[in-house]
Amino acid sequence: MDLSLQLSQKQVLSRRLQQSVEILQMNTLALSEYVKELAEENPLLEWGEEPAVQEREEKLLQKLQWLEEADEQNRSYYRMEQENEQERENARFGRKDAESLREYLLFQINILKIEENQKRVLRFLAESTAESGYLEADALEAAAEKYRLQKEQAQSLLHQFQTLDPPGVGARDLRECLLLQLEQKNASALAKTLVADYLDELAKNRLSYLAKRLKVSLTEITAALTEIRTCQPKPGSGFRGERPVEYVVPDILVERRGEELTVSLNHHLLPRLKISHTYVKLLREDAAPETEEYIARKLKQAQWALQCIAKRESTLQQTAECIVAKQSAFFLSPQGRLAPLRMADVAEELGLHESTVSRAVKEKYLQCERGVFPLHAFFSKTMAAEGETISADSIRQRLRTLIDKEDKTKPLSDRALTEQLTAEGIRISRRTVAKYREGMGIPGASGRKKYDPS
């Protein structure tokens, strides 16, 4: 047996550096929760709300105190104001008490005048229905096995379940979903035939081929297609989802003042964390050696956490300012386009490692006059155009403009789009054009074509 010694190097992050990296990657909401948990674990740390939050709470307390001294009429006015505010919140964020699809189906099943054992099967199917409105795979087979149903009984109960509202619910695929809706709408036989037998051709927009195949006019095909388009491919889309909606909270705020842009961090939801020196002093008074050691350890932890949070804010602020400065045209004009920008460019300008910039922008959002955007969206690849460089985002916008302006009866192919962009000085391959088009959810030329029945 041979024995040998080998030397090797490997980089291992200490626990403190890991904590620093984790904090840098946190968005505002995650950091807010982390700060609160940290304050609960470390008795030397305390946190408080932002002054704006405290000010709102103080105003609310003053208002409540005034109401206690006011008469019943004022109380009724306040209740009306509170109800109106709640209505505005519901309109803005969606009603919290709105029914989910599953709840709506169960309500309908409960009022059906059928036997209880049949209701149990229908409830099982309702519980096996996805938020989209489609029946989960093998749900019917599972119901038949669970309730010992014959195949004909299972099919009969499924048919009854599919008559519930909304139309199309309980379907097992898109074809069945559309057919259920067309049946309830008393649609034409041609529309049903197209969905039943030629759905793939419809998806490819092969209307001329279908007209010849079915020996009908293009006008009839177009009319049947109009009927099909009134159907909802996801019957459950109008209902509240089972999972709570997650809202994006911007980490960076960009404010425009004339031609100047101001960049700031969003501190409204972030509690202020600080060391409780009063508590440190209190613990150290006549403290035993074990207590002194405990205090010293917790104090170091607290100081390091505060340093990491301060470093995160500094890095995020610098990174955001650099991005906004490089992409100023985007923020100063409603039609402004993104300039070519790489993370390596920002890292080099700030004297940081590229991985640090990557962590700083991860899962962070920026709010400006044009809306809320992921911070990483402001990095755009570089493309050549007549001796200068333009961003891939600019090419996508130009590509969309060309497609929007094309003659829909003779849409441009990817080759034609490539030639037009090349004529404008943008060197790009047909393959890249197809990739960008598909990435924007735009179908090919055949899928965009509109037929003129005349």
Secondary structure, 3 states (H helix, E strand, C coil): CCCCCCCCCCCCCCHHHHHHHHHHHCCHHHHHHHHHHHHHHCCCEEEECCHHHHHHHHHHHHHHHHHHHCCHHHHHHHHHHHHHHHHHHHHHHCCCCCCEHHHHHHHHHHCCCCCHHHHHHHHHHHHCECCCCCECCCHHHHHHHHCCCCHHHHHHHHHHHCCCCCCCCCCCCHHHHHHHHHHHCCCCHHHHHHHHHCHHHHHCCCHHHHHHHHCCCHHHHHHHHHHHHCCCCCHHHHCECCCCCCCCCCCEEEEEECCEEEEEECCCCCCEEEECHHHHHHHHCCCCHHHHHHHHHHHHHHHHHHHHHHHHHHHHHHHHHHHHHHCHHHHHCCCCCCCCECHHHHHHHHCCCHHHHHHHHCCCEEEECCEEEEHHHHCECEEEECCEEEEHHHHHHHHHHHHHHCCCCCCCCHHHHHHHHHHCCECCCHHHHHHHHHHCCCCCHHHHCCCCCC
